[in-house]
Amino acid sequence: MPATAAPAALLALYDREMRRGARPDGPDAVVERVGRVVRRTAPAHGWNGIEWSGFVSAREADEAIAGQIAHYTSRGLPFEWKLYAHDEPADLGERLSAAGFTAGPDETLMAAEIDAVTLTDTVPDGIRVVPVTDTAGVDQVAEVHERAFGDDASRFRRRLLDALTTTPDTVAAVLALASDVPVGAARMELTPGTSFAGLWGGGTVPEWRGRGVYRALITHRARIAAARGHRVLHVDASPRSRPILRRLGFTPLTVTTPYVYEPPQ
């Protein structure tokens, strides 16, 4: 890959390494390639869903959708079909909706080669950024997550603790502390042997937004990723974070939409 790859080249590399080449993210997760589908099956608190699909016909898509519903429903698991705007057929989202999936908000897949990211050595006054290494730190990350995003973080907390305990080379988490009070948190998912490191869950509590905490968390994680041999950062960006990421050097690659299926009770 050249020093600064074009967006199309980054997207092709992402599809190959992170979607078609998806790997288990925990000791109890399984990644299977079934026809033209790559799916992940994990415990109920983990991420269950479709990483990649590449259908050549509408009929093949419909048959595969039915097959994945049967697979997860037999295990009593809700699951997500992570749809990307360039996936085929072009009406795959409509077919998922017709099969009973519910679409979530669109996000923009953005990426940047670490050497091209505008990092900062400046940490906001009164803030220190520290790594998360134990249960107490995970609890603080979950606390920030709930305050920043307003949702329940119990499943997220368990997943992060599992990863830090059993596969520490695949995850890194950081906290931004004001004195000893957590005001920002983020994690990073790493797939050893790939180019990419994924930035996830970056959140700042409302009273600390707009002061540079989010940017400091990106810088901290970028340096961890580079030290572990990764070359590219990727993130599913919300409308709030897209402008910040653009200023740091991230480029939009495509749009992704989560389609979630809940099995009947």
C-alpha positions in Angstrom: 0.0 0.0 0.0 1.5 3.4 -0.9 2.3 5.9 1.8 -1.0 7.7 1.3 -3.6 5.3 -0.3 -6.6 6.5 -2.2 -10.0 6.0 -0.5 -10.9 3.2 -3.0 -7.7 1.3 -2.2 -8.3 1.7 1.6 -11.9 0.4 1.2 -10.7 -2.6 -0.9 -8.1 -3.4 1.8 -10.7 -3.0 4.5 -13.1 -5.4 2.8 -10.4 -7.9 2.3 -8.8 -7.9 5.7 -11.6 -6.8 8.1 -14.7 -8.2 6.5 -13.9 -11.2 4.3 -10.9 -12.0 6.5 -12.8 -11.4 9.8 -11.5 -13.4 12.8 -12.9 -14.3 16.2 -12.7 -11.5 18.7 -12.9 -13.7 21.8 -12.4 -17.2 23.1 -16.1 -18.1 22.6 -16.7 -16.4 19.3 -16.7 -18.3 16.0 -16.4 -16.8 12.5 -17.8 -18.9 9.7 -17.8 -18.6 5.9 -21.1 -19.9 4.7 -21.5 -19.5 0.9 -21.2 -15.8 0.2 -21.6 -14.7 3.8 -19.1 -14.2 6.6 -20.8 -14.4 10.0 -19.8 -14.1 13.6 -21.5 -16.1 16.4 -20.7 -15.2 20.0 -22.3 -15.4 23.4 -25.3 -13.3 24.1 -23.3 -10.4 25.5 -21.0 -10.4 22.4 -21.4 -9.1 18.9 -23.4 -11.5 16.7 -23.8 -10.7 13.0 -22.9 -10.6 9.4 -19.5 -9.1 8.6 -19.5 -9.5 4.8 -21.7 -10.7 2.0 -21.2 -10.7 -1.7 -24.2 -12.0 -3.6 -24.5 -12.4 -7.3 -28.3 -12.4 -7.5 -31.4 -11.3 -5.6 -32.5 -14.9 -5.2 -29.2 -15.8 -3.6 -29.5 -12.8 -1.2 -33.0 -13.8 -0.1 -31.9 -17.4 0.5 -28.9 -16.3 2.5 -31.0 -13.9 4.6 -33.4 -16.7 5.5 -30.5 -19.0 6.3 -28.9 -16.4 8.7 -32.2 -15.8 10.4 -32.6 -19.5 11.0 -29.0 -19.8 12.3 -29.3 -17.1 15.0 -32.9 -17.7 15.9 -32.1 -21.4 16.6 -29.7 -20.0 19.2 -32.1 -17.4 20.6 -29.7 -14.6 19.6 -30.5 -11.2 18.1 -28.0 -10.3 15.4 -26.9 -7.4 13.2 -26.4 -7.5 9.4 -23.8 -4.8 9.0 -24.6 -3.4 5.5 -22.2 -1.2 3.5 -23.4 1.1 0.8 -21.3 -0.8 -1.9 -22.7 -4.2 -1.0 -24.7 -6.1 -3.7 -27.5 -6.3 -4.6 -28.2 -2.6 -4.4 -31.5 -3.2 -2.8 -30.1 -5.5 0.0 -31.3 -3.1 2.7 -34.8 -3.2 1.4 -34.7 -7.0 1.3 -33.4 -7.1 4.9 -36.3 -4.8 6.0 -38.8 -7.0 4.2 -37.4 -10.0 6.2 -38.0 -8.3 9.5 -34.8 -6.4 10.2 -34.9 -2.9 11.7 -32.4 -0.4 10.3 -30.4 1.8 12.7 -28.8 5.2 12.0 -26.3 5.4 9.2 -22.7 5.9 10.1 -19.8 6.9 7.9 -16.8 4.5 7.7 -13.8 6.7 7.8 -10.1 5.8 7.7 -6.7 7.3 8.0 -3.1 6.0 7.7 -1.6 6.7 11.1 1.4 8.5 9.6 -1.0 11.0 8.0 -3.1 11.7 11.1 -2.8 15.1 12.8 -1.9 14.0 16.3 -1.5 16.2 19.3 0.7 16.3 22.3 -1.6 18.7 24.1 -3.9 17.3 26.8 -6.7 19.6 28.0 -5.9 21.4 31.3 -6.8 19.2 34.2 -7.0 16.0 32.2 -4.8 12.9 32.2 -5.2 10.0 29.9 -4.5 6.6 31.4 -4.8 3.0 30.1 -7.5 0.6 31.4 -6.1 -2.6 32.8 -8.4 -3.9 35.4 -12.1 -4.3 36.5 -12.2 -0.9 38.2 -11.0 0.8 35.0 -13.6 -1.1 32.9 -16.3 0.0 35.4 -15.2 3.6 34.8 -15.3 3.2 31.0 -18.9 1.8 31.3 -19.8 4.8 33.5 -18.6 7.3 30.9 -20.3 5.3 28.1 -23.7 5.5 29.9 -23.3 9.3 30.6 -22.0 10.1 27.1 -24.5 8.0 25.1 -27.4 7.6 27.5 -27.7 3.8 27.1 -27.1 0.7 29.2 -23.5 -0.4 29.1 -23.8 -3.7 30.9 -23.2 -5.9 27.8 -20.4 -3.6 26.6 -18.7 -3.8 30.0 -18.7 -7.6 30.0 -17.4 -7.7 26.4 -14.5 -5.3 27.3 -13.6 -7.2 30.4 -13.6 -10.5 28.6 -11.3 -9.1 25.9 -8.9 -7.5 28.4 -8.8 -10.7 30.4 -8.5 -13.4 27.7 -7.2 -11.7 24.5 -5.4 -8.5 25.6 -3.6 -8.2 22.3 -6.9 -7.5 20.5 -8.1 -4.5 22.5 -7.0 -1.4 24.2 -9.1 1.0 26.4 -8.3 4.4 27.8 -9.8 6.9 30.2 -9.6 10.6 30.4 -9.6 11.6 34.1 -10.3 15.1 35.6 -8.5 14.6 38.9 -9.8 11.0 39.5 -13.2 11.5 37.9 -13.7 9.8 34.5 -14.9 12.3 31.9 -14.0 10.5 28.7 -13.3 7.0 27.5 -12.7 5.0 24.4 -11.5 1.6 23.2 -9.7 0.2 20.2 -10.1 -3.2 18.6 -7.0 -4.7 17.1 -6.7 -7.7 14.8 -3.1 -8.9 14.9 -1.6 -9.4 11.4 -3.9 -6.8 9.7 -3.3 -3.2 8.7 -6.2 -1.9 10.7 -7.0 -0.8 14.2 -10.6 0.2 14.9 -11.6 3.1 17.1 -14.8 2.5 19.0 -16.9 4.0 21.8 -15.1 7.3 22.0 -17.3 9.4 24.3 -17.0 12.5 26.5 -19.5 13.4 29.3 -21.6 16.5 28.3 -19.8 19.0 30.6 -16.4 18.3 29.1 -17.3 18.3 25.4 -15.6 20.8 23.1 -12.4 20.9 25.2 -10.2 18.5 23.2 -10.8 15.3 25.2 -12.0 13.3 22.2 -8.9 14.3 20.2 -6.6 13.4 23.0 -8.2 9.9 23.2 -7.6 9.5 19.4 -4.0 10.5 19.7 -3.4 8.1 22.6 -5.0 5.1 20.7 -3.2 6.0 17.5 0.2 5.7 19.2 -0.8 2.3 20.7 -1.9 1.0 17.3 1.4 2.1 15.6 3.4 0.5 18.4 1.6 -2.7 17.8 2.3 -2.7 14.1 -0.9 -1.4 12.6 -0.9 1.2 9.8 -4.5 2.4 9.4 -7.2 3.6 11.8 -10.8 3.1 11.0 -14.0 4.3 12.7 -17.7 4.2 12.2 -18.3 7.9 12.5 -21.5 9.6 13.8 -22.5 13.1 12.5 -21.1 14.6 15.7 -17.6 13.1 15.2 -17.2 13.3 11.4 -16.1 17.0 11.4 -13.4 16.3 14.1 -12.1 13.3 12.3 -11.9 15.1 9.0 -9.8 17.8 10.6 -7.5 15.1 11.9 -7.0 13.6 8.5 -9.6 10.9 8.2 -11.3 10.2 4.9 -14.8 8.9 4.3 -14.8 5.5 2.6 -18.5 4.5 2.5 -21.7 4.5 4.6 -22.6 1.6 6.8 -26.1 0.8 8.3 -26.8 -1.7 11.0 -29.8 -3.9 10.3 -30.9 -5.7 13.5 -33.0 -8.8 13.7 -34.7 -9.8 17.0 -35.9 -13.4 17.2 -39.5 -14.0 18.2 -40.0 -14.5 21.9 
